[in-house]
Structure formats: C-alpha cells, structure tokens
C-alpha cells in the first residue's frame, strides 16, 4: 500500500510517499480503508523530533493520528463494528496511508462527510479534556486563545453548551466566524488585556490556550496574577511560567471514555449542533505541504488528507 513515511527527523522535506507492507488487524483491532486523515500540529512536532522526551517515535514512521474510512478487516474479539461499516477514530499505525489499524473507533453517521469525520477525534477529545481539566462550569467566563482553529472552534462550542461565556481571540478576519460559534471575538496581540477587560469587566474564570502565540503572560494578568485554571496545549513557555500544559498522553483518558465522547461529537456534528470548518484538503502525495501549512499556523480550521 502507499503511505507517507519519514525515516529521519526534520522539516517537511523528510516526508515522502512510499510503498509499504499492509497492516492486518490483530485481536481487538480493525483495519480501515482510509477515506480521510486529519492533519494536526502534533504531526509536525513528532516529525521534527520535538516529542521524543514525551514518547519515542521508532523510525521509519507513518504520521497521523485520526482517520475516517471503511472497515475492511476485523480482528478477533471485535463485535461493535463489521466489515463494510463506515467509521471514524484514532489510528494505531499512522493515518497518512491507504490502510490503517484502529483500536478506538465508532460508527460514522451517514450524513457526516469523510473530511468532517476525520476532523473530530483529536480536536473533540482535546477540547473536552481541557474543559474538564479547567472544571469549567455554567455561568463562568472562559478566555479561549485561537478560537477559530480546529481545537479552538470545538472548545468554543462545547464550552457554550456547558453554559459558559466564551471570549475567543482571533484575527479580525475570523471574528464573524468566532461569533457564529457563540463566542465573543477579540483581536489577539498587543493590548489584549484591555480588550478582554472591556468585554468581560467581571474578569475571566479560566483560560484555554490552543494557539501558543505568547498570550500566557496576558492570561496570567487577566487571572489576577495566578496561573490557577490556565491550561495550554501549544505554548512551550508554559513550564517556565508555571502554567499547566495538557498533552493528552497515555493515561489521560480511557478507551471507553474516548469512544463515548467521539460518538457523541459525531452525533452532534451530523445533526448540525457541532460545526466543523475544513480549512483545506490535500491528496496523500501533498502531505508535506499540508504539514507546512499546519506549521505556519495560518489554517483557520481543519486540514485533511484524502488518500
């Protein structure tokens, strides 16, 4: 089968398409003929070798965490899906490929498109996990950095569904989109503290940083000088500032909880209650370009590969 492979750490040029051996489903696994694969910031961070201290990546490796496709092989003990079913979930062997194994997947609603389905697993799980870590409650005010991005837009919708007031930072071009998600848009950058205070004179109860654009010092100021209830998934300065960094590594959730959350988010998306914006789709051979776009940080929504 064809897959995108990197055999050394480095820039996007280390990615290349290659013919590799097809994986086969073992006990508790399914094999999926991939129709769409999500592209995430984690992908380029792994490719650079930046995540080696958190979890080692044996080389050569196939990138990609999330898939949507058709089950074409079922391992022993799998009873919840069958060959021919449409599913979405997390890849165990790399998503940038024609076929991928998965141990955590759920049925895809018929009305949900392939690209939209591939956009749900990581962003949905990340958004819900961090909102839980922040213990966000009804009536509280959340400052959300990067509200127009894949995780940010998901978090904005899930937070407003919990009854929170959401203030979302974004570029002016994305303010209308952020507003459509139920959040109050503010422009990021110099003067952020004053702009947030003008729309939230009551202060902010929690901060979720999905952007990693250096807004943590302003966030600490807006929280009254404390780092309590501030979580980032993207800013490498978190440790030196004493801010919690949520990586979603092993032990952060259980397979059962991930399946339940994924199935619920897929249902909401299929019903139109959870909006997903696809920023761009790329053929498998253009995976390097897709990752470069992700790394540049200008993707307003989800990037998806279509093997």
Secondary structure, DSSP 8 states (H G I E B T S, - for coil): -EEEEBSS-SSGGG-EEEE-------TT-EEEEEEEEEE-HHHHHHHHTTTTTTS---SSB---SEEEEEEEEE-TT--S--TT-EEEEE-SS-SSBSEEEESEEEE--TTS-HHHHHTTHHHHHHHHHHHHHTT--TT-EEEEETTTSHHHHHHHHHHHHTT-EEEEEE-GGGHHHHHHTT-EEEE-STTHHHHHHHH-TT--SEEEE-S-SS-HHHHHHHTTT--TTEEESS-TTHHHHT-EE----TTSS-HHHHHHHHHHHHHHHHTTSS---EEEEEEGGGHHHHHHHHHHT--SSEEEEE-
